Amino acid sequence: MTTTRSPATPKGVGFRSERGPVLAALMLSTGLVALDSTIIATAVPSVVSDLGGFSQFPWLFSIYLLTQAVTTPLYGKFADVVGRRPVMFFGIGVFLVGSVLCGIAWSMPALIAFRAVQGIGAGAVQPMSMTMVGDMYTVEERARVQGYLASVWGISAVVGPALGGVFSQYVSWRWIFFVNIPLGAVAAWMLARRFKESVTRRPHRIDYAGAVLLIGGCSLVILGLLEGGVSWGWTSVPGLSVFVIGAAMLAGFVLVERKAAEPILPLWVFGRRVLTGGNLSAVVVGAVMIGLSSYVPTYAQGVLGTGALMAGFALAALTVGWPLAATMSGRVYLRFGFRDTGLAGNVILVMGTALCLLLGPHSQVWEVAAACFVVGVGLGFMASPILVAAQSVVGWDRRGVVTGINMFSRSLGSAVGAAVFGAIANATLAARFAHPPAALAGRLPSSVDATSLVLAGHARSGGRDVTAFVRSALYGAAHQVFVAVVVTAALGVAALFLMPRRIESLADD
């Protein structure tokens, strides 16, 4: 085997790996997370039809993304302490256990709990893949390799929604989780055989107090955002309490990190413009991704009346455009710089989300796919440069933390986005059902779960006019979510302007 080392890798860390097979294994590992992210989107209507709880379905995304987000910084720190290999294997193992549990879930609360287990595993898989690439490849090579990793999302975008549609339409939605098992087993086997590293051990002090405060604070804030206006009023005692306690825990987290010998989320990250701007941009990327991934399939099926398979292919266009743009972005940012490339991508992203806003109740599926493709191109030109920029300014002993925080920011954006967009959709639906046409008075079910009548593909005892009303309500909810997505994308421009045009190494700071 050959020994590979990034120019920024210290002498105490050795890699005895064949880069080609390792890259293939990392692509499979990334596919483990990517496939699950795309495959469940088209299965949501089938899951809701089987288990009920339409108002709870945003939790299928947010709990997964929340546990993924809050564990990522911890994995990044462990990777800099014990190496990338054991952290990656732990993540794959936990993710597969969560997948099996999701496949046998008997109720919506159980499925939500098991999605949390999946998220704990996914919190290690994606950032470790990105960190290992940063270790083995130079800045010039990463331009190409990041495109390869991004292409996994494109492949998963086509295979995932297709499998999700086929399983939910012809077999069972439960199989969307079981397909993770062989993929994860192959990825783990390849990494075990091909990726070897030797890390010089030295004493470390893990900041467990900071980790507990970070997990608790973020969890409470997300809980307040998701359930506000649904389980309790925004200004009620429970609604205010979760935000106050969550904010207090996050404030305590900051105080702990200032004194910690080896903080989980080092505060020096927030003092560097390149990292602060990049992490805020990652928040925008995560929020836009989850907003469209959650509500494009629901819009296509519930409003346009397409099947799960066609809805999946419409969403797949988003993550097809992403890897194509990511591959090209390498040559662009080497010539024009990370920030300017990211800004160009952000402008394209705003244009794509604006196209989603123009979708109406009678649009064609190809119009949905075209809008998603433009969004994907924007994300590709935006996400890859900011990640490579973050990795390029630090040495090996900080690369895991920096990559982990960037992934944490993206996951946190997705978790907050799922909560906020879910609250917007639920509030819109609740308002529509609270004031139905006089002709439908007394004929509508008493909650927004009436949307399952449409998502299940039949109106049961409601009649055509009830189904038409529910479709109209779903369109109103999806449209309001698309408005919020456009605003979110526009905020990314301001975040990118925080990054300097010229980026210098911080490895010796």
C-alpha positions in Angstrom: 0.0 0.0 0.0 1.0 3.6 -0.5 1.3 6.2 2.2 -0.6 9.4 1.6 -0.5 12.6 3.6 -1.9 16.0 2.9 0.7 18.7 3.1 -0.9 20.0 6.3 -0.8 16.6 8.0 1.7 16.4 10.9 4.4 13.8 11.2 2.6 12.1 14.1 -0.2 11.0 11.8 0.4 8.4 9.1 -1.9 7.0 6.4 -1.2 3.7 4.7 -4.1 3.7 2.4 -4.8 3.4 -1.3 -6.6 6.5 -2.1 -8.8 5.1 -4.9 -10.5 2.3 -2.9 -10.7 4.6 0.2 -12.5 7.3 -1.9 -14.9 4.7 -3.2 -15.6 3.5 0.4 -16.2 7.1 1.5 -18.6 7.6 -1.4 -20.5 4.6 -0.3 -20.5 5.9 3.3 -21.8 9.2 2.2 -24.4 7.4 0.1 -25.5 5.7 3.3 -26.7 9.1 4.7 -27.6 10.6 1.3 -29.9 7.7 0.3 -31.8 7.9 3.6 -32.2 11.7 3.3 -33.8 11.4 -0.2 -35.6 8.1 0.1 -37.9 9.1 3.0 -39.1 12.3 1.4 -41.3 10.5 -1.1 -42.4 8.0 1.5 -43.9 10.5 3.9 -47.4 10.3 2.4 -47.4 6.5 2.7 -46.0 6.7 6.2 -48.7 9.2 7.2 -51.4 7.1 5.6 -50.3 4.0 7.5 -49.3 5.5 10.9 -51.2 8.8 10.9 -50.0 12.0 12.4 -49.5 14.4 9.5 -48.9 17.3 11.9 -46.0 15.3 13.4 -44.3 14.3 10.1 -41.8 17.2 10.2 -40.3 15.4 13.2 -39.2 12.6 10.9 -36.8 15.2 9.4 -36.1 17.5 12.4 -35.3 14.8 15.0 -32.9 13.1 12.6 -31.3 16.3 11.7 -31.2 17.5 15.3 -29.4 14.5 16.7 -27.1 14.6 13.7 -26.3 18.2 14.2 -25.7 18.2 18.0 -23.4 15.1 17.8 -21.3 16.3 14.9 -19.0 18.6 16.9 -18.4 15.8 19.4 -17.4 13.5 16.6 -15.1 16.1 15.1 -13.3 16.4 18.4 -13.0 12.7 18.9 -11.6 12.4 15.3 -8.8 14.8 16.2 -8.1 12.8 19.3 -8.4 9.1 18.3 -8.4 9.3 14.5 -11.0 9.2 11.8 -11.3 5.4 11.4 -12.9 4.4 14.8 -15.3 7.4 14.7 -16.5 6.4 11.2 -17.1 2.8 12.1 -19.1 3.8 15.2 -21.2 6.1 13.1 -22.0 3.4 10.5 -22.9 0.9 13.1 -25.3 3.2 15.0 -26.9 4.3 11.7 -27.6 0.7 10.7 -29.1 -0.2 14.1 -31.4 2.9 13.7 -32.3 1.8 10.2 -33.4 -1.6 11.4 -35.5 -0.1 14.2 -37.1 2.4 11.8 -38.1 -0.5 9.6 -40.0 -2.2 12.4 -41.6 0.9 13.8 -45.2 0.4 14.9 -46.3 4.0 15.4 -45.3 7.6 14.5 -43.8 8.3 17.9 -41.7 5.1 17.7 -40.6 6.0 14.2 -39.6 9.5 15.3 -37.6 8.0 18.2 -35.7 5.5 15.9 -35.0 8.3 13.4 -33.2 10.0 16.3 -30.9 6.9 16.6 -30.2 7.1 12.9 -29.3 10.8 13.3 -26.7 9.9 16.0 -25.0 7.6 13.5 -25.3 10.0 10.6 -23.6 12.7 12.8 -20.4 10.8 12.3 -20.6 9.5 8.8 -20.8 12.6 6.7 -18.3 14.9 8.5 -15.8 12.0 8.8 -16.0 11.4 5.0 -15.3 15.1 4.4 -12.5 15.2 6.9 -10.7 12.1 5.5 -10.8 13.6 2.1 -9.2 16.8 3.5 -6.5 14.6 5.0 -5.6 12.7 1.9 -5.9 15.3 -0.8 -4.4 18.7 -1.5 -6.4 21.8 -2.0 -6.1 21.4 -5.8 -7.1 17.8 -5.7 -10.1 18.4 -3.3 -11.7 20.5 -6.1 -12.1 17.3 -8.1 -12.7 14.9 -5.2 -15.4 17.0 -3.6 -17.2 16.7 -6.9 -17.0 13.0 -6.7 -18.4 13.0 -3.2 -21.1 15.4 -4.3 -22.0 13.1 -7.1 -23.1 10.5 -4.5 -26.0 12.9 -3.7 -26.9 13.0 -7.3 -26.9 9.2 -7.6 -28.8 8.9 -4.3 -31.2 11.5 -5.5 -32.2 9.4 -8.5 -32.0 6.0 -6.8 -33.5 7.1 -3.5 -36.7 8.7 -4.6 -37.2 6.0 -7.1 -36.8 3.3 -4.5 -38.9 5.3 -2.1 -41.7 5.6 -4.6 -41.5 1.9 -5.7 -41.4 0.6 -2.1 -44.2 2.8 -0.8 -46.4 2.3 -3.8 -45.8 -1.4 -4.5 -44.3 -3.1 -1.4 -44.0 -1.2 1.9 -42.4 2.0 3.1 -40.6 0.0 5.7 -38.2 -1.3 3.1 -36.8 2.2 2.5 -34.9 1.7 5.8 -33.8 -1.9 5.3 -32.0 -1.1 2.0 -29.4 0.8 4.2 -28.1 -2.5 5.6 -26.2 -3.9 2.6 -24.9 -0.5 1.6 -23.5 0.1 5.1 -22.0 -3.3 5.4 -20.1 -2.9 2.1 -18.8 0.5 3.1 -17.6 -0.7 6.5 -15.9 -3.7 4.9 -14.0 -1.6 2.3 -12.9 0.9 4.9 -11.7 -1.8 7.2 -9.6 -3.3 4.5 -8.2 -0.2 2.8 -8.1 2.7 5.2 -5.3 2.5 7.8 -4.0 5.3 10.0 -1.6 5.6 12.9 -2.2 8.4 15.3 0.2 9.5 18.1 -1.7 9.2 21.3 -1.5 11.9 24.0 -3.7 12.8 27.0 -6.9 14.7 26.2 -9.7 16.1 28.2 -13.1 15.8 26.4 -15.5 18.6 27.2 -18.5 16.5 28.3 -20.2 19.4 30.2 -20.1 21.5 27.0 -21.5 18.6 25.0 -24.4 18.2 27.4 -25.3 21.9 27.4 -25.0 22.1 23.6 -27.3 19.1 23.0 -29.8 20.2 25.7 -29.9 23.8 24.6 -30.3 23.1 20.8 -32.9 20.3 21.5 -35.1 22.7 23.5 -34.9 25.5 21.0 -35.8 23.1 18.2 -38.7 21.7 20.3 -40.0 25.1 20.9 -39.9 26.0 17.2 -41.5 22.8 16.0 -44.3 22.6 18.6 -45.1 26.3 19.0 -48.5 27.0 17.7 -49.3 23.3 17.5 -49.0 21.6 20.9 -49.0 24.9 22.8 -49.3 28.6 22.1 -46.2 30.7 21.3 -46.8 32.9 24.3 -48.0 30.2 26.7 -46.0 29.0 29.7 -44.7 25.9 28.0 -44.0 27.8 24.8 -41.9 30.4 26.5 -40.3 28.0 29.0 -38.6 25.8 26.4 -37.0 28.9 24.7 -35.9 30.4 28.0 -34.4 27.2 29.3 -32.8 26.4 26.0 -31.3 29.9 25.7 -29.9 29.6 29.3 -28.3 26.3 28.5 -26.7 27.7 25.3 -25.4 30.7 27.3 -24.0 28.3 29.9 -22.4 26.4 27.0 -20.6 29.5 25.9 -19.3 30.1 29.4 -18.1 26.5 29.7 -16.3 26.7 26.4 -14.4 29.8 27.4 -12.8 27.9 30.3 -12.6 24.4 28.9 -9.1 23.1 28.2 -10.2 21.4 25.0 -13.6 22.7 24.1 -16.0 20.7 21.9 -16.8 23.8 19.9 -13.8 26.1 20.2 -14.7 29.8 20.3 -11.8 30.8 18.1 -13.8 29.5 15.2 -16.2 32.4 15.6 -13.4 35.0 15.5 -12.3 34.0 12.0 -14.2 35.6 9.2 -13.6 32.8 6.8 -15.0 30.2 9.2 -17.9 32.4 10.5 -19.1 33.3 7.0 -18.7 29.8 5.8 -20.6 28.3 8.8 -23.5 30.8 8.4 -23.7 30.0 4.7 -23.8 26.3 5.7 -26.9 27.1 7.9 -28.6 28.6 4.8 -27.7 25.5 2.7 -29.1 23.1 5.2 -32.3 25.1 5.7 -33.0 25.4 1.9 -32.3 21.7 1.4 -34.7 20.5 4.1 -37.4 23.0 3.0 -37.6 21.7 -0.5 -36.9 18.1 0.3 -39.8 18.1 2.8 -42.4 19.9 0.8 -41.7 19.4 -2.9 -42.9 15.7 -2.8 -46.0 16.7 -0.7 -46.7 19.5 -3.2 -46.3 17.2 -6.2 -48.5 14.4 -4.7 -51.0 16.3 -2.7 -51.5 19.3 -5.0 -50.6 18.1 -8.5 -51.8 14.6 -8.0 -48.7 12.8 -9.1 -47.6 9.4 -7.8 -44.8 8.9 -5.4 -42.5 7.9 -8.1 -42.9 11.0 -10.2 -42.7 13.2 -7.1 -39.4 11.5 -6.4 -37.9 12.2 -9.8 -39.0 15.8 -9.5 -37.1 16.2 -6.3 -34.1 14.2 -7.7 -33.4 17.1 -10.1 -32.2 19.1 -7.1 -29.4 16.7 -6.2 -28.5 16.0 -9.8 -27.7 19.7 -10.3 -25.7 19.8 -7.1 -22.8 17.4 -8.1 -22.6 18.8 -11.6 -22.0 22.3 -10.2 -19.7 21.0 -7.4 -17.5 19.3 -9.9 -17.2 22.5 -12.0 -16.8 24.7 -8.9 -13.3 23.4 -8.3 -11.8 25.0 -11.3 -13.8 28.2 -10.7 -12.7 28.8 -7.1 -9.1 28.0 -7.8 -9.3 30.9 -10.3 -11.7 33.4 -8.7 -11.5 32.5 -5.1 -13.8 30.7 -2.6 -16.0 33.7 -1.7 -16.8 34.9 -5.2 -17.6 31.4 -6.3 -19.9 30.9 -3.4 -21.6 34.3 -4.1 -22.3 33.2 -7.7 -23.8 30.0 -6.4 -25.9 31.9 -3.9 -27.4 34.1 -6.7 -28.3 31.1 -8.7 -29.8 29.6 -5.5 -32.1 32.6 -5.0 -33.2 32.3 -8.7 -34.0 28.7 -8.3 -36.1 29.2 -5.1 -37.9 32.1 -6.8 -38.9 29.6 -9.6 -40.4 27.3 -6.8 -42.4 30.3 -5.6 -43.9 30.6 -9.1 -45.3 27.1 -9.1 -49.1 27.0 -9.0 -51.8 24.5 -8.3 -51.9 23.4 -12.0 -48.1 23.4 -12.8 -46.5 20.6 -14.6 -44.1 18.1 -12.9 -41.3 19.1 -15.3 -41.6 22.7 -14.1 -41.1 21.4 -10.5 -38.0 19.4 -11.6 -36.6 22.4 -13.5 -36.8 24.7 -10.5 -35.2 22.0 -8.3 -32.4 21.6 -10.8 -31.6 25.3 -10.7 -31.6 25.2 -6.9 -29.2 22.2 -7.0 -26.8 24.1 -9.3 -26.8 27.0 -6.9 -26.1 24.7 -3.9 -23.3 23.0 -5.7 -21.4 26.3 -6.4 -22.1 27.5 -2.9 -21.6 24.5 -0.5 -18.3 23.0 -1.9 -16.2 26.2 -1.9 -17.1 27.1 1.7 -16.2 23.7 3.0 -12.9 23.5 1.1 -12.1 27.0 2.3 -12.6 26.0 5.9 -10.5 22.9 5.6 -7.7 24.7 3.8 -6.9 27.2 6.6 -6.1 24.7 9.4 -3.8 21.8 10.1 -4.6 18.1 10.7 -5.2 18.6 14.4 -8.0 21.1 13.8 -9.4 19.8 10.5 -11.8 17.4 12.2 -13.2 20.2 14.4 -13.5 22.7 11.6 -15.2 20.2 9.3 -17.4 19.0 12.0 -18.6 22.5 12.9 -19.3 23.2 9.2 -21.4 20.0 9.0 -22.9 20.9 12.3 -24.0 24.3 10.9 -25.6 22.7 7.9 -27.4 20.1 10.0 -28.5 22.8 12.5 -29.8 24.8 9.6 -31.8 21.8 8.4 -33.1 21.1 11.9 -34.2 24.7 12.5 -35.5 24.9 8.9 -37.6 21.7 9.4 -39.1 23.2 12.6 -39.8 26.6 11.2 -41.1 25.4 7.8 -43.2 22.8 9.6 -44.7 25.5 11.9 -45.5 27.6 8.9 -47.2 24.7 7.0 -49.2 23.6 10.1 -50.3 27.2 10.9 -51.4 27.7 7.3 -53.4 24.4 7.3 -54.9 25.1 10.7 -56.1 28.5 9.5 -57.6 27.1 6.3 -59.4 24.3 8.3 -60.7 26.8 10.9 -62.5 28.8 8.2 -63.8 26.4 5.5 -66.5 27.3 2.9 -70.0 27.2 4.2 -70.9 24.3 1.9 -68.3 22.1 3.7 -69.3 23.0 7.2 -69.5 19.9 9.3 -68.1 17.7 6.5 -64.4 18.2 7.3 -62.4 16.2 9.8 -61.5 18.1 12.9 -57.7 18.4 12.3 -55.1 19.0 9.7 -54.7 15.2 9.5 -57.5 15.5 7.0 -54.6 16.0 4.5 -54.1 12.2 4.7 -57.2 11.9 2.7 -55.4 13.4 -0.3 -52.0 11.9 0.4 -53.5 8.4 0.6 -54.9 8.9 -2.9 -58.6 8.8 -2.0 -61.3 11.0 -0.3 -63.0 8.2 1.7 -66.3 9.6 2.7 -65.5 13.2 2.2 -66.4 13.6 -1.5 -64.7 15.5 -4.3 -65.4 18.9 -2.9 -63.7 18.0 0.4 -60.7 16.6 -1.5 -60.5 19.8 -3.6 -60.5 21.9 -0.5 -57.8 19.8 1.1 -55.7 20.1 -2.0 -56.1 23.9 -2.0 -55.1 24.0 1.7 -52.0 21.9 0.9 -51.1 24.3 -1.9 -51.4 27.3 0.4 -49.1 25.6 3.0 -46.5 24.6 0.4 -46.5 28.1 -1.1 -45.9 29.7 2.2 -43.0 27.4 2.8 -41.6 28.3 -0.6 -41.8 32.0 0.4 -39.8 31.3 3.5 -37.2 29.3 1.5 -36.7 32.3 -0.9 -36.1 34.6 2.1 -33.7 32.1 3.6 -31.7 31.8 0.4 -31.4 35.6 0.2 -29.9 35.7 3.7 -27.0 33.6 2.4 -25.6 36.5 0.4 -25.1 38.6 3.5 -23.4 35.6 5.2 -20.9 35.1 2.3 -19.9 38.8 2.4 -18.5 38.0 5.9 -15.8 35.9 4.2 -12.6 37.7 3.1 -11.7 37.5 -0.6 -8.2 36.4 0.3 -7.9 33.4 2.6 -4.8 32.7 4.6 -3.8 29.7 6.7 -4.6 29.7 10.4 -2.7 26.5 11.0 0.0 28.2 13.1 -2.3 30.4 15.2 
